[in-house]
């Protein structure tokens, strides 16, 4: 894949201002702000994807499973040139392409539509399998999920399958804002490790720690990064 060079107008410090353009009710503010740093580090430093290269079969795929409260996602997409900044003020309004859950047919850069939780990771597993079957070894598949979302049975099955399948192009980021109802022995990372994944837990607000975790080698195994942020109720 040939990387495209951009002249980025916006930086991380501009993201709160971009998010502030999106007004109205039903914003799921904590869900949005919990993902902000992870999304920025991925799109700014890790993902091999560009607005001009969304049809490139060698591009990385990013699947947002934690689709409620997508303001941070839209802000990052706007900052990186995928969607016009002028779309942001109409977020959630009638006829706006930026809905309360992203729609892949309306939002440039969105790989999937997200609504009901528990679908992003299974779709990511299928995407990784499909790329492998096509002989595409370079593209990486990333999905972002919430900690409470892991209660879904579809995620349990995806986690259990991906490890033994050796899907080493599959990457998952779990936003841990202590919103899960049920605890897990050893924590979230231990659950993935038991299924054969490489797992790291980091501060979800520390950009250097996130980057190091995102780029850590994990030969032969899928990789999960648990990004801990402030509790949802804080």
PyMOL CGO cylinders between C-alpha atoms (Angstrom):
from pymol import cmd
from pymol.cgo import CYLINDER

trace = [
    CYLINDER, 0.00, 0.00, 0.00, 1.25, 3.47, -0.85, 0.3, 1, 1, 1, 1, 1, 1,
    CYLINDER, 1.25, 3.47, -0.85, 0.83, 5.87, 2.05, 0.3, 1, 1, 1, 1, 1, 1,
    CYLINDER, 0.83, 5.87, 2.05, -0.71, 9.22, 1.21, 0.3, 1, 1, 1, 1, 1, 1,
    CYLINDER, -0.71, 9.22, 1.21, 0.83, 12.32, 2.74, 0.3, 1, 1, 1, 1, 1, 1,
    CYLINDER, 0.83, 12.32, 2.74, -1.61, 14.82, 4.23, 0.3, 1, 1, 1, 1, 1, 1,
    CYLINDER, -1.61, 14.82, 4.23, -1.32, 18.36, 5.43, 0.3, 1, 1, 1, 1, 1, 1,
    CYLINDER, -1.32, 18.36, 5.43, -3.30, 18.05, 8.65, 0.3, 1, 1, 1, 1, 1, 1,
    CYLINDER, -3.30, 18.05, 8.65, -5.08, 21.24, 9.61, 0.3, 1, 1, 1, 1, 1, 1,
    CYLINDER, -5.08, 21.24, 9.61, -6.23, 19.97, 12.99, 0.3, 1, 1, 1, 1, 1, 1,
    CYLINDER, -6.23, 19.97, 12.99, -4.32, 18.60, 15.95, 0.3, 1, 1, 1, 1, 1, 1,
    CYLINDER, -4.32, 18.60, 15.95, -5.29, 16.77, 19.12, 0.3, 1, 1, 1, 1, 1, 1,
    CYLINDER, -5.29, 16.77, 19.12, -5.81, 20.06, 20.96, 0.3, 1, 1, 1, 1, 1, 1,
    CYLINDER, -5.81, 20.06, 20.96, -8.48, 20.98, 18.42, 0.3, 1, 1, 1, 1, 1, 1,
    CYLINDER, -8.48, 20.98, 18.42, -10.66, 17.92, 19.09, 0.3, 1, 1, 1, 1, 1, 1,
    CYLINDER, -10.66, 17.92, 19.09, -12.64, 19.36, 22.04, 0.3, 1, 1, 1, 1, 1, 1,
    CYLINDER, -12.64, 19.36, 22.04, -13.55, 22.32, 19.85, 0.3, 1, 1, 1, 1, 1, 1,
    CYLINDER, -13.55, 22.32, 19.85, -14.67, 20.03, 17.04, 0.3, 1, 1, 1, 1, 1, 1,
    CYLINDER, -14.67, 20.03, 17.04, -16.75, 17.97, 19.47, 0.3, 1, 1, 1, 1, 1, 1,
    CYLINDER, -16.75, 17.97, 19.47, -18.31, 21.16, 20.84, 0.3, 1, 1, 1, 1, 1, 1,
    CYLINDER, -18.31, 21.16, 20.84, -19.76, 21.84, 17.39, 0.3, 1, 1, 1, 1, 1, 1,
    CYLINDER, -19.76, 21.84, 17.39, -22.02, 18.81, 17.88, 0.3, 1, 1, 1, 1, 1, 1,
    CYLINDER, -22.02, 18.81, 17.88, -24.90, 19.95, 20.06, 0.3, 1, 1, 1, 1, 1, 1,
    CYLINDER, -24.90, 19.95, 20.06, -28.32, 18.58, 21.01, 0.3, 1, 1, 1, 1, 1, 1,
    CYLINDER, -28.32, 18.58, 21.01, -29.62, 15.76, 23.16, 0.3, 1, 1, 1, 1, 1, 1,
    CYLINDER, -29.62, 15.76, 23.16, -28.76, 12.06, 23.26, 0.3, 1, 1, 1, 1, 1, 1,
    CYLINDER, -28.76, 12.06, 23.26, -25.03, 12.63, 22.83, 0.3, 1, 1, 1, 1, 1, 1,
    CYLINDER, -25.03, 12.63, 22.83, -23.81, 9.91, 25.22, 0.3, 1, 1, 1, 1, 1, 1,
    CYLINDER, -23.81, 9.91, 25.22, -21.04, 12.27, 26.28, 0.3, 1, 1, 1, 1, 1, 1,
    CYLINDER, -21.04, 12.27, 26.28, -19.09, 9.88, 28.56, 0.3, 1, 1, 1, 1, 1, 1,
    CYLINDER, -19.09, 9.88, 28.56, -19.11, 7.20, 25.86, 0.3, 1, 1, 1, 1, 1, 1,
    CYLINDER, -19.11, 7.20, 25.86, -17.67, 9.69, 23.39, 0.3, 1, 1, 1, 1, 1, 1,
    CYLINDER, -17.67, 9.69, 23.39, -14.99, 11.25, 25.58, 0.3, 1, 1, 1, 1, 1, 1,
    CYLINDER, -14.99, 11.25, 25.58, -13.80, 7.83, 26.79, 0.3, 1, 1, 1, 1, 1, 1,
    CYLINDER, -13.80, 7.83, 26.79, -12.65, 6.95, 23.27, 0.3, 1, 1, 1, 1, 1, 1,
    CYLINDER, -12.65, 6.95, 23.27, -11.06, 10.26, 22.28, 0.3, 1, 1, 1, 1, 1, 1,
    CYLINDER, -11.06, 10.26, 22.28, -7.39, 9.50, 23.00, 0.3, 1, 1, 1, 1, 1, 1,
    CYLINDER, -7.39, 9.50, 23.00, -7.49, 5.99, 21.58, 0.3, 1, 1, 1, 1, 1, 1,
    CYLINDER, -7.49, 5.99, 21.58, -9.10, 7.18, 18.36, 0.3, 1, 1, 1, 1, 1, 1,
    CYLINDER, -9.10, 7.18, 18.36, -6.61, 10.01, 17.95, 0.3, 1, 1, 1, 1, 1, 1,
    CYLINDER, -6.61, 10.01, 17.95, -3.52, 7.85, 18.44, 0.3, 1, 1, 1, 1, 1, 1,
    CYLINDER, -3.52, 7.85, 18.44, -4.87, 5.24, 16.03, 0.3, 1, 1, 1, 1, 1, 1,
    CYLINDER, -4.87, 5.24, 16.03, -5.74, 7.66, 13.25, 0.3, 1, 1, 1, 1, 1, 1,
    CYLINDER, -5.74, 7.66, 13.25, -2.76, 9.95, 13.79, 0.3, 1, 1, 1, 1, 1, 1,
    CYLINDER, -2.76, 9.95, 13.79, 0.01, 7.39, 14.22, 0.3, 1, 1, 1, 1, 1, 1,
    CYLINDER, 0.01, 7.39, 14.22, -1.06, 3.81, 13.59, 0.3, 1, 1, 1, 1, 1, 1,
    CYLINDER, -1.06, 3.81, 13.59, -3.75, 3.19, 10.97, 0.3, 1, 1, 1, 1, 1, 1,
    CYLINDER, -3.75, 3.19, 10.97, -2.63, 2.97, 7.35, 0.3, 1, 1, 1, 1, 1, 1,
    CYLINDER, -2.63, 2.97, 7.35, -5.72, 4.58, 5.89, 0.3, 1, 1, 1, 1, 1, 1,
    CYLINDER, -5.72, 4.58, 5.89, -6.52, 7.89, 4.24, 0.3, 1, 1, 1, 1, 1, 1,
    CYLINDER, -6.52, 7.89, 4.24, -9.55, 9.66, 2.75, 0.3, 1, 1, 1, 1, 1, 1,
    CYLINDER, -9.55, 9.66, 2.75, -8.11, 9.02, -0.72, 0.3, 1, 1, 1, 1, 1, 1,
    CYLINDER, -8.11, 9.02, -0.72, -7.40, 5.34, -0.05, 0.3, 1, 1, 1, 1, 1, 1,
    CYLINDER, -7.40, 5.34, -0.05, -10.70, 4.00, 1.25, 0.3, 1, 1, 1, 1, 1, 1,
    CYLINDER, -10.70, 4.00, 1.25, -11.02, 1.72, -1.78, 0.3, 1, 1, 1, 1, 1, 1,
    CYLINDER, -11.02, 1.72, -1.78, -7.46, 0.40, -1.48, 0.3, 1, 1, 1, 1, 1, 1,
    CYLINDER, -7.46, 0.40, -1.48, -7.60, -3.33, -0.67, 0.3, 1, 1, 1, 1, 1, 1,
    CYLINDER, -7.60, -3.33, -0.67, -4.31, -2.97, 1.22, 0.3, 1, 1, 1, 1, 1, 1,
    CYLINDER, -4.31, -2.97, 1.22, -5.69, -0.39, 3.66, 0.3, 1, 1, 1, 1, 1, 1,
    CYLINDER, -5.69, -0.39, 3.66, -6.09, -1.09, 7.36, 0.3, 1, 1, 1, 1, 1, 1,
    CYLINDER, -6.09, -1.09, 7.36, -9.68, -1.56, 8.52, 0.3, 1, 1, 1, 1, 1, 1,
    CYLINDER, -9.68, -1.56, 8.52, -11.03, 0.18, 11.62, 0.3, 1, 1, 1, 1, 1, 1,
    CYLINDER, -11.03, 0.18, 11.62, -14.40, -1.03, 12.93, 0.3, 1, 1, 1, 1, 1, 1,
    CYLINDER, -14.40, -1.03, 12.93, -16.10, 1.04, 15.62, 0.3, 1, 1, 1, 1, 1, 1,
    CYLINDER, -16.10, 1.04, 15.62, -18.20, -1.34, 17.68, 0.3, 1, 1, 1, 1, 1, 1,
    CYLINDER, -18.20, -1.34, 17.68, -18.73, 1.14, 20.54, 0.3, 1, 1, 1, 1, 1, 1,
    CYLINDER, -18.73, 1.14, 20.54, -20.98, 3.13, 18.24, 0.3, 1, 1, 1, 1, 1, 1,
    CYLINDER, -20.98, 3.13, 18.24, -23.11, 4.97, 20.76, 0.3, 1, 1, 1, 1, 1, 1,
    CYLINDER, -23.11, 4.97, 20.76, -21.80, 8.43, 21.48, 0.3, 1, 1, 1, 1, 1, 1,
    CYLINDER, -21.80, 8.43, 21.48, -19.80, 8.74, 18.24, 0.3, 1, 1, 1, 1, 1, 1,
    CYLINDER, -19.80, 8.74, 18.24, -18.86, 12.40, 18.67, 0.3, 1, 1, 1, 1, 1, 1,
    CYLINDER, -18.86, 12.40, 18.67, -15.16, 11.66, 19.21, 0.3, 1, 1, 1, 1, 1, 1,
    CYLINDER, -15.16, 11.66, 19.21, -15.15, 9.40, 16.15, 0.3, 1, 1, 1, 1, 1, 1,
    CYLINDER, -15.15, 9.40, 16.15, -16.74, 12.08, 13.98, 0.3, 1, 1, 1, 1, 1, 1,
    CYLINDER, -16.74, 12.08, 13.98, -14.37, 14.73, 15.35, 0.3, 1, 1, 1, 1, 1, 1,
    CYLINDER, -14.37, 14.73, 15.35, -11.32, 12.61, 14.51, 0.3, 1, 1, 1, 1, 1, 1,
    CYLINDER, -11.32, 12.61, 14.51, -12.68, 11.76, 11.05, 0.3, 1, 1, 1, 1, 1, 1,
    CYLINDER, -12.68, 11.76, 11.05, -13.21, 15.47, 10.43, 0.3, 1, 1, 1, 1, 1, 1,
    CYLINDER, -13.21, 15.47, 10.43, -9.74, 16.36, 11.72, 0.3, 1, 1, 1, 1, 1, 1,
    CYLINDER, -9.74, 16.36, 11.72, -8.20, 13.83, 9.35, 0.3, 1, 1, 1, 1, 1, 1,
    CYLINDER, -8.20, 13.83, 9.35, -10.21, 14.92, 6.32, 0.3, 1, 1, 1, 1, 1, 1,
    CYLINDER, -10.21, 14.92, 6.32, -12.63, 12.01, 5.98, 0.3, 1, 1, 1, 1, 1, 1,
    CYLINDER, -12.63, 12.01, 5.98, -15.73, 14.13, 6.59, 0.3, 1, 1, 1, 1, 1, 1,
    CYLINDER, -15.73, 14.13, 6.59, -16.22, 17.90, 6.24, 0.3, 1, 1, 1, 1, 1, 1,
    CYLINDER, -16.22, 17.90, 6.24, -16.05, 19.88, 9.46, 0.3, 1, 1, 1, 1, 1, 1,
    CYLINDER, -16.05, 19.88, 9.46, -19.17, 21.67, 8.22, 0.3, 1, 1, 1, 1, 1, 1,
    CYLINDER, -19.17, 21.67, 8.22, -21.16, 18.48, 8.83, 0.3, 1, 1, 1, 1, 1, 1,
    CYLINDER, -21.16, 18.48, 8.83, -20.50, 18.47, 12.57, 0.3, 1, 1, 1, 1, 1, 1,
    CYLINDER, -20.50, 18.47, 12.57, -23.08, 21.07, 13.75, 0.3, 1, 1, 1, 1, 1, 1,
    CYLINDER, -23.08, 21.07, 13.75, -25.90, 19.04, 12.17, 0.3, 1, 1, 1, 1, 1, 1,
    CYLINDER, -25.90, 19.04, 12.17, -24.95, 15.90, 14.13, 0.3, 1, 1, 1, 1, 1, 1,
    CYLINDER, -24.95, 15.90, 14.13, -28.03, 13.81, 14.92, 0.3, 1, 1, 1, 1, 1, 1,
    CYLINDER, -28.03, 13.81, 14.92, -30.46, 16.05, 13.06, 0.3, 1, 1, 1, 1, 1, 1,
    CYLINDER, -30.46, 16.05, 13.06, -32.90, 15.02, 10.36, 0.3, 1, 1, 1, 1, 1, 1,
    CYLINDER, -32.90, 15.02, 10.36, -31.12, 14.28, 7.07, 0.3, 1, 1, 1, 1, 1, 1,
    CYLINDER, -31.12, 14.28, 7.07, -27.66, 14.62, 8.63, 0.3, 1, 1, 1, 1, 1, 1,
    CYLINDER, -27.66, 14.62, 8.63, -25.23, 11.88, 7.54, 0.3, 1, 1, 1, 1, 1, 1,
    CYLINDER, -25.23, 11.88, 7.54, -23.79, 11.95, 11.07, 0.3, 1, 1, 1, 1, 1, 1,
    CYLINDER, -23.79, 11.95, 11.07, -26.31, 9.97, 13.08, 0.3, 1, 1, 1, 1, 1, 1,
    CYLINDER, -26.31, 9.97, 13.08, -26.31, 8.86, 16.70, 0.3, 1, 1, 1, 1, 1, 1,
    CYLINDER, -26.31, 8.86, 16.70, -24.81, 5.62, 15.41, 0.3, 1, 1, 1, 1, 1, 1,
    CYLINDER, -24.81, 5.62, 15.41, -22.43, 5.72, 12.42, 0.3, 1, 1, 1, 1, 1, 1,
    CYLINDER, -22.43, 5.72, 12.42, -23.83, 4.48, 9.11, 0.3, 1, 1, 1, 1, 1, 1,
    CYLINDER, -23.83, 4.48, 9.11, -21.20, 3.14, 6.72, 0.3, 1, 1, 1, 1, 1, 1,
    CYLINDER, -21.20, 3.14, 6.72, -23.32, 4.15, 3.72, 0.3, 1, 1, 1, 1, 1, 1,
    CYLINDER, -23.32, 4.15, 3.72, -23.40, 7.79, 4.87, 0.3, 1, 1, 1, 1, 1, 1,
    CYLINDER, -23.40, 7.79, 4.87, -20.14, 8.42, 6.75, 0.3, 1, 1, 1, 1, 1, 1,
    CYLINDER, -20.14, 8.42, 6.75, -16.96, 8.49, 4.64, 0.3, 1, 1, 1, 1, 1, 1,
    CYLINDER, -16.96, 8.49, 4.64, -14.31, 6.39, 6.35, 0.3, 1, 1, 1, 1, 1, 1,
    CYLINDER, -14.31, 6.39, 6.35, -16.71, 4.20, 8.35, 0.3, 1, 1, 1, 1, 1, 1,
    CYLINDER, -16.71, 4.20, 8.35, -16.17, 0.52, 7.59, 0.3, 1, 1, 1, 1, 1, 1,
    CYLINDER, -16.17, 0.52, 7.59, -19.32, -0.72, 9.35, 0.3, 1, 1, 1, 1, 1, 1,
    CYLINDER, -19.32, -0.72, 9.35, -22.60, 0.61, 10.65, 0.3, 1, 1, 1, 1, 1, 1,
    CYLINDER, -22.60, 0.61, 10.65, -22.85, 0.21, 14.41, 0.3, 1, 1, 1, 1, 1, 1,
    CYLINDER, -22.85, 0.21, 14.41, -25.99, -0.02, 16.46, 0.3, 1, 1, 1, 1, 1, 1,
    CYLINDER, -25.99, -0.02, 16.46, -26.64, -2.99, 18.68, 0.3, 1, 1, 1, 1, 1, 1,
    CYLINDER, -26.64, -2.99, 18.68, -23.52, -3.69, 20.74, 0.3, 1, 1, 1, 1, 1, 1,
    CYLINDER, -23.52, -3.69, 20.74, -21.56, -6.89, 20.36, 0.3, 1, 1, 1, 1, 1, 1,
    CYLINDER, -21.56, -6.89, 20.36, -21.11, -6.91, 16.59, 0.3, 1, 1, 1, 1, 1, 1,
    CYLINDER, -21.11, -6.91, 16.59, -17.83, -5.11, 15.92, 0.3, 1, 1, 1, 1, 1, 1,
    CYLINDER, -17.83, -5.11, 15.92, -15.47, -7.82, 17.16, 0.3, 1, 1, 1, 1, 1, 1,
    CYLINDER, -15.47, -7.82, 17.16, -17.25, -10.71, 15.40, 0.3, 1, 1, 1, 1, 1, 1,
    CYLINDER, -17.25, -10.71, 15.40, -17.29, -8.69, 12.16, 0.3, 1, 1, 1, 1, 1, 1,
    CYLINDER, -17.29, -8.69, 12.16, -13.59, -7.91, 12.66, 0.3, 1, 1, 1, 1, 1, 1,
    CYLINDER, -13.59, -7.91, 12.66, -12.87, -11.63, 13.02, 0.3, 1, 1, 1, 1, 1, 1,
    CYLINDER, -12.87, -11.63, 13.02, -14.72, -12.29, 9.77, 0.3, 1, 1, 1, 1, 1, 1,
    CYLINDER, -14.72, -12.29, 9.77, -12.87, -9.43, 8.08, 0.3, 1, 1, 1, 1, 1, 1,
    CYLINDER, -12.87, -9.43, 8.08, -9.50, -10.81, 9.17, 0.3, 1, 1, 1, 1, 1, 1,
    CYLINDER, -9.50, -10.81, 9.17, -10.47, -14.25, 7.90, 0.3, 1, 1, 1, 1, 1, 1,
    CYLINDER, -10.47, -14.25, 7.90, -11.63, -12.80, 4.59, 0.3, 1, 1, 1, 1, 1, 1,
    CYLINDER, -11.63, -12.80, 4.59, -8.40, -10.90, 4.07, 0.3, 1, 1, 1, 1, 1, 1,
    CYLINDER, -8.40, -10.90, 4.07, -6.41, -14.03, 4.88, 0.3, 1, 1, 1, 1, 1, 1,
    CYLINDER, -6.41, -14.03, 4.88, -8.44, -16.03, 2.35, 0.3, 1, 1, 1, 1, 1, 1,
    CYLINDER, -8.44, -16.03, 2.35, -7.68, -13.41, -0.31, 0.3, 1, 1, 1, 1, 1, 1,
    CYLINDER, -7.68, -13.41, -0.31, -3.97, -13.60, 0.41, 0.3, 1, 1, 1, 1, 1, 1,
    CYLINDER, -3.97, -13.60, 0.41, -3.90, -10.02, 1.71, 0.3, 1, 1, 1, 1, 1, 1,
    CYLINDER, -3.90, -10.02, 1.71, -1.30, -10.24, 4.47, 0.3, 1, 1, 1, 1, 1, 1,
    CYLINDER, -1.30, -10.24, 4.47, -0.53, -6.56, 5.02, 0.3, 1, 1, 1, 1, 1, 1,
    CYLINDER, -0.53, -6.56, 5.02, -3.87, -5.00, 6.07, 0.3, 1, 1, 1, 1, 1, 1,
    CYLINDER, -3.87, -5.00, 6.07, -4.52, -4.92, 9.79, 0.3, 1, 1, 1, 1, 1, 1,
    CYLINDER, -4.52, -4.92, 9.79, -8.00, -5.08, 11.26, 0.3, 1, 1, 1, 1, 1, 1,
    CYLINDER, -8.00, -5.08, 11.26, -8.77, -2.93, 14.30, 0.3, 1, 1, 1, 1, 1, 1,
    CYLINDER, -8.77, -2.93, 14.30, -11.95, -2.79, 16.34, 0.3, 1, 1, 1, 1, 1, 1,
    CYLINDER, -11.95, -2.79, 16.34, -12.85, -0.64, 19.34, 0.3, 1, 1, 1, 1, 1, 1,
    CYLINDER, -12.85, -0.64, 19.34, -15.24, -2.08, 21.92, 0.3, 1, 1, 1, 1, 1, 1,
    CYLINDER, -15.24, -2.08, 21.92, -16.48, -1.11, 25.37, 0.3, 1, 1, 1, 1, 1, 1,
    CYLINDER, -16.48, -1.11, 25.37, -15.90, -3.13, 28.53, 0.3, 1, 1, 1, 1, 1, 1,
    CYLINDER, -15.90, -3.13, 28.53, -19.62, -3.72, 29.15, 0.3, 1, 1, 1, 1, 1, 1,
    CYLINDER, -19.62, -3.72, 29.15, -20.00, -4.86, 25.56, 0.3, 1, 1, 1, 1, 1, 1,
    CYLINDER, -20.00, -4.86, 25.56, -17.89, -7.90, 26.40, 0.3, 1, 1, 1, 1, 1, 1,
    CYLINDER, -17.89, -7.90, 26.40, -20.93, -9.31, 28.24, 0.3, 1, 1, 1, 1, 1, 1,
    CYLINDER, -20.93, -9.31, 28.24, -22.41, -10.08, 24.82, 0.3, 1, 1, 1, 1, 1, 1,
    CYLINDER, -22.41, -10.08, 24.82, -22.22, -13.75, 23.82, 0.3, 1, 1, 1, 1, 1, 1,
    CYLINDER, -22.22, -13.75, 23.82, -21.18, -12.82, 20.29, 0.3, 1, 1, 1, 1, 1, 1,
    CYLINDER, -21.18, -12.82, 20.29, -17.99, -11.30, 21.69, 0.3, 1, 1, 1, 1, 1, 1,
    CYLINDER, -17.99, -11.30, 21.69, -17.30, -14.35, 23.84, 0.3, 1, 1, 1, 1, 1, 1,
    CYLINDER, -17.30, -14.35, 23.84, -17.46, -16.55, 20.76, 0.3, 1, 1, 1, 1, 1, 1,
    CYLINDER, -17.46, -16.55, 20.76, -15.27, -14.18, 18.73, 0.3, 1, 1, 1, 1, 1, 1,
    CYLINDER, -15.27, -14.18, 18.73, -12.62, -14.05, 21.46, 0.3, 1, 1, 1, 1, 1, 1,
    CYLINDER, -12.62, -14.05, 21.46, -12.63, -17.84, 21.81, 0.3, 1, 1, 1, 1, 1, 1,
    CYLINDER, -12.63, -17.84, 21.81, -12.29, -18.36, 18.05, 0.3, 1, 1, 1, 1, 1, 1,
    CYLINDER, -12.29, -18.36, 18.05, -9.69, -15.76, 17.12, 0.3, 1, 1, 1, 1, 1, 1,
    CYLINDER, -9.69, -15.76, 17.12, -6.90, -17.01, 19.39, 0.3, 1, 1, 1, 1, 1, 1,
    CYLINDER, -6.90, -17.01, 19.39, -6.75, -20.62, 18.19, 0.3, 1, 1, 1, 1, 1, 1,
    CYLINDER, -6.75, -20.62, 18.19, -7.24, -19.38, 14.61, 0.3, 1, 1, 1, 1, 1, 1,
    CYLINDER, -7.24, -19.38, 14.61, -4.02, -17.37, 14.94, 0.3, 1, 1, 1, 1, 1, 1,
    CYLINDER, -4.02, -17.37, 14.94, -5.52, -14.17, 13.53, 0.3, 1, 1, 1, 1, 1, 1,
    CYLINDER, -5.52, -14.17, 13.53, -2.41, -12.06, 14.07, 0.3, 1, 1, 1, 1, 1, 1,
    CYLINDER, -2.41, -12.06, 14.07, -3.70, -9.22, 11.86, 0.3, 1, 1, 1, 1, 1, 1,
    CYLINDER, -3.70, -9.22, 11.86, -6.60, -8.72, 14.28, 0.3, 1, 1, 1, 1, 1, 1,
    CYLINDER, -6.60, -8.72, 14.28, -6.36, -5.99, 16.93, 0.3, 1, 1, 1, 1, 1, 1,
    CYLINDER, -6.36, -5.99, 16.93, -8.94, -5.05, 19.53, 0.3, 1, 1, 1, 1, 1, 1,
    CYLINDER, -8.94, -5.05, 19.53, -9.01, -2.04, 21.83, 0.3, 1, 1, 1, 1, 1, 1,
    CYLINDER, -9.01, -2.04, 21.83, -11.24, -2.31, 24.90, 0.3, 1, 1, 1, 1, 1, 1,
    CYLINDER, -11.24, -2.31, 24.90, -12.22, 0.96, 26.56, 0.3, 1, 1, 1, 1, 1, 1,
    CYLINDER, -12.22, 0.96, 26.56, -12.40, 0.13, 30.27, 0.3, 1, 1, 1, 1, 1, 1,
    CYLINDER, -12.40, 0.13, 30.27, -14.41, 2.84, 32.02, 0.3, 1, 1, 1, 1, 1, 1,
    CYLINDER, -14.41, 2.84, 32.02, -15.74, 0.48, 34.71, 0.3, 1, 1, 1, 1, 1, 1,
    CYLINDER, -15.74, 0.48, 34.71, -19.18, 0.26, 33.15, 0.3, 1, 1, 1, 1, 1, 1,
    CYLINDER, -19.18, 0.26, 33.15, -19.38, -3.54, 33.02, 0.3, 1, 1, 1, 1, 1, 1,
    CYLINDER, -19.38, -3.54, 33.02, -21.90, -5.20, 35.29, 0.3, 1, 1, 1, 1, 1, 1,
    CYLINDER, -21.90, -5.20, 35.29, -19.90, -8.37, 35.84, 0.3, 1, 1, 1, 1, 1, 1,
    CYLINDER, -19.90, -8.37, 35.84, -16.26, -8.58, 36.89, 0.3, 1, 1, 1, 1, 1, 1,
    CYLINDER, -16.26, -8.58, 36.89, -13.87, -11.16, 35.45, 0.3, 1, 1, 1, 1, 1, 1,
    CYLINDER, -13.87, -11.16, 35.45, -11.23, -13.10, 37.38, 0.3, 1, 1, 1, 1, 1, 1,
    CYLINDER, -11.23, -13.10, 37.38, -7.88, -11.50, 36.62, 0.3, 1, 1, 1, 1, 1, 1,
    CYLINDER, -7.88, -11.50, 36.62, -9.42, -8.59, 34.73, 0.3, 1, 1, 1, 1, 1, 1,
    CYLINDER, -9.42, -8.59, 34.73, -10.29, -8.06, 31.09, 0.3, 1, 1, 1, 1, 1, 1,
    CYLINDER, -10.29, -8.06, 31.09, -6.84, -8.84, 29.69, 0.3, 1, 1, 1, 1, 1, 1,
    CYLINDER, -6.84, -8.84, 29.69, -6.77, -12.24, 31.40, 0.3, 1, 1, 1, 1, 1, 1,
    CYLINDER, -6.77, -12.24, 31.40, -9.93, -13.26, 29.59, 0.3, 1, 1, 1, 1, 1, 1,
    CYLINDER, -9.93, -13.26, 29.59, -8.28, -12.66, 26.22, 0.3, 1, 1, 1, 1, 1, 1,
    CYLINDER, -8.28, -12.66, 26.22, -4.99, -14.25, 27.26, 0.3, 1, 1, 1, 1, 1, 1,
    CYLINDER, -4.99, -14.25, 27.26, -6.82, -17.42, 28.28, 0.3, 1, 1, 1, 1, 1, 1,
    CYLINDER, -6.82, -17.42, 28.28, -8.10, -17.65, 24.70, 0.3, 1, 1, 1, 1, 1, 1,
    CYLINDER, -8.10, -17.65, 24.70, -4.62, -17.32, 23.20, 0.3, 1, 1, 1, 1, 1, 1,
    CYLINDER, -4.62, -17.32, 23.20, -4.46, -13.57, 22.62, 0.3, 1, 1, 1, 1, 1, 1,
    CYLINDER, -4.46, -13.57, 22.62, -1.56, -11.21, 23.25, 0.3, 1, 1, 1, 1, 1, 1,
    CYLINDER, -1.56, -11.21, 23.25, -2.82, -8.66, 25.81, 0.3, 1, 1, 1, 1, 1, 1,
    CYLINDER, -2.82, -8.66, 25.81, -1.64, -5.37, 27.31, 0.3, 1, 1, 1, 1, 1, 1,
    CYLINDER, -1.64, -5.37, 27.31, -3.32, -2.98, 29.74, 0.3, 1, 1, 1, 1, 1, 1,
    CYLINDER, -3.32, -2.98, 29.74, -2.42, 0.72, 29.65, 0.3, 1, 1, 1, 1, 1, 1,
    CYLINDER, -2.42, 0.72, 29.65, -3.57, 4.18, 30.68, 0.3, 1, 1, 1, 1, 1, 1,
    CYLINDER, -3.57, 4.18, 30.68, -6.14, 5.14, 28.06, 0.3, 1, 1, 1, 1, 1, 1,
    CYLINDER, -6.14, 5.14, 28.06, -5.16, 8.82, 28.28, 0.3, 1, 1, 1, 1, 1, 1,
    CYLINDER, -5.16, 8.82, 28.28, -1.39, 8.32, 27.83, 0.3, 1, 1, 1, 1, 1, 1,
    CYLINDER, -1.39, 8.32, 27.83, -0.65, 8.68, 24.12, 0.3, 1, 1, 1, 1, 1, 1,
    CYLINDER, -0.65, 8.68, 24.12, 2.86, 7.24, 24.27, 0.3, 1, 1, 1, 1, 1, 1,
    CYLINDER, 2.86, 7.24, 24.27, 1.70, 4.23, 26.27, 0.3, 1, 1, 1, 1, 1, 1,
    CYLINDER, 1.70, 4.23, 26.27, -1.14, 3.67, 23.82, 0.3, 1, 1, 1, 1, 1, 1,
    CYLINDER, -1.14, 3.67, 23.82, 1.18, 3.89, 20.83, 0.3, 1, 1, 1, 1, 1, 1,
    CYLINDER, 1.18, 3.89, 20.83, 3.65, 1.45, 22.37, 0.3, 1, 1, 1, 1, 1, 1,
    CYLINDER, 3.65, 1.45, 22.37, 0.86, -1.00, 23.13, 0.3, 1, 1, 1, 1, 1, 1,
    CYLINDER, 0.86, -1.00, 23.13, -0.70, -0.65, 19.68, 0.3, 1, 1, 1, 1, 1, 1,
    CYLINDER, -0.70, -0.65, 19.68, 2.61, -1.36, 17.95, 0.3, 1, 1, 1, 1, 1, 1,
    CYLINDER, 2.61, -1.36, 17.95, 3.84, -4.15, 20.25, 0.3, 1, 1, 1, 1, 1, 1,
    CYLINDER, 3.84, -4.15, 20.25, 4.77, -7.34, 18.35, 0.3, 1, 1, 1, 1, 1, 1,
    CYLINDER, 4.77, -7.34, 18.35, 2.46, -10.33, 18.73, 0.3, 1, 1, 1, 1, 1, 1,
    CYLINDER, 2.46, -10.33, 18.73, 3.51, -12.96, 16.18, 0.3, 1, 1, 1, 1, 1, 1,
    CYLINDER, 3.51, -12.96, 16.18, 0.92, -15.65, 15.52, 0.3, 1, 1, 1, 1, 1, 1,
    CYLINDER, 0.92, -15.65, 15.52, -1.68, -14.21, 17.90, 0.3, 1, 1, 1, 1, 1, 1,
    CYLINDER, -1.68, -14.21, 17.90, -4.40, -11.58, 17.83, 0.3, 1, 1, 1, 1, 1, 1,
    CYLINDER, -4.40, -11.58, 17.83, -3.71, -8.59, 20.04, 0.3, 1, 1, 1, 1, 1, 1,
    CYLINDER, -3.71, -8.59, 20.04, -5.87, -6.72, 22.55, 0.3, 1, 1, 1, 1, 1, 1,
    CYLINDER, -5.87, -6.72, 22.55, -5.11, -3.45, 24.31, 0.3, 1, 1, 1, 1, 1, 1,
    CYLINDER, -5.11, -3.45, 24.31, -7.20, -2.63, 27.37, 0.3, 1, 1, 1, 1, 1, 1,
    CYLINDER, -7.20, -2.63, 27.37, -7.30, 1.16, 27.69, 0.3, 1, 1, 1, 1, 1, 1,
    CYLINDER, -7.30, 1.16, 27.69, -8.29, 2.22, 31.19, 0.3, 1, 1, 1, 1, 1, 1,
    CYLINDER, -8.29, 2.22, 31.19, -9.98, 5.59, 31.55, 0.3, 1, 1, 1, 1, 1, 1,
    CYLINDER, -9.98, 5.59, 31.55, -11.87, 7.34, 34.33, 0.3, 1, 1, 1, 1, 1, 1,
    CYLINDER, -11.87, 7.34, 34.33, -15.05, 5.54, 35.49, 0.3, 1, 1, 1, 1, 1, 1,
    CYLINDER, -15.05, 5.54, 35.49, -18.21, 6.38, 33.60, 0.3, 1, 1, 1, 1, 1, 1,
    CYLINDER, -18.21, 6.38, 33.60, -19.81, 7.72, 36.78, 0.3, 1, 1, 1, 1, 1, 1,
    CYLINDER, -19.81, 7.72, 36.78, -16.84, 9.97, 37.66, 0.3, 1, 1, 1, 1, 1, 1,
]
cmd.load_cgo(trace, "trace")
